[in-house]
Amino acid sequence: LFLHKEATVEKFKQTAPNVRWIFAGCHGQDKCKPEDDHYSVFEGELILSPDKTNYSYDGKLSARDISELDLKAELVFLSACY
């Protein structure tokens, strides 16, 4: 369970592949494609907390980032605006 400032992209990526259920309640953004691939089928991102210790993460978890994870979860529930 990660809340507020603890809910970072890095923690999500480390934890998500090893859990049975995933629930993400956060802000979201649609119609945003990866900057390096404007023809991508992946649109949208979840807005998590910026990671102050890891400057490579701005708090945005893209649909492409999620698709690259080896998830074993039985249930994934996303609750986000947009």
N, C-alpha and C positions, 0 to 999 in steps of 0.2 A: 504494500500500500504506500503510494507516494502522493503527498498533497502539497499544493502550493509550490514553494521554491524547490522542493525535493523532486518534483515531477519534471525531470529533464529528459531530453532526447537520449542522452547517453544511458541513463538508468533504464529507460524504456527498452532500448536496444539490447542491453545486457540481461534484463529480466524476462522480457516477453517470450523468448524461445523456450523458457524453462517452466512456464506456468500452465495450469489447466484452463483457467478462465482469465480473460482480459476485459476490463471495463475502462474505457477512457471517456471521461466527462470533461470536456475542455472547449475552447474556442476552435473554430475551423475557418478555412478560407477555400473558396472554390475558384475555378477558372484560372489557376496559376500553374503553368507548365514548368518543368525544369529549365533553368536558364541555358543549359548546354544542349537541350533537345526540344526545340519548339514543335516538333512533329510527334512528340510522345503521346501515348494514350493515357498516361498518368496525369490527372489533374487533381489539384486539391492538396491540402496539408492540414495537419493538426497543429495548433499553437500551444506549445508547452512552455514551461519556465526556462528562460535563458540560463545557461550553465556558466556561472561566473568563473569556474576553475578551468573550463575547457573552452577556449575562445573560438574554436571551430564550429561551435553550435550556437545558433541564434534563437533556439526554442522552436524551430519549425521542423516538424516531422512530415516529410512528403509521402505521398502515396507510393512513389517509387522506392523510398527507403523501407517502407513497411513490406512491400512485395519482395524485397531482397532478404528478409529475415526468414529463418527456418522455424516457422511457428508450428507448435504441436498442440495448440490450444483446442479444446472441444467447443468453446464458445468465445466469440469476440463481439463485444458490444461497444459501439461508438456512439457517443451522444455529444454532438457539436452543432453549433450554428452553421448554416450553409451545408 
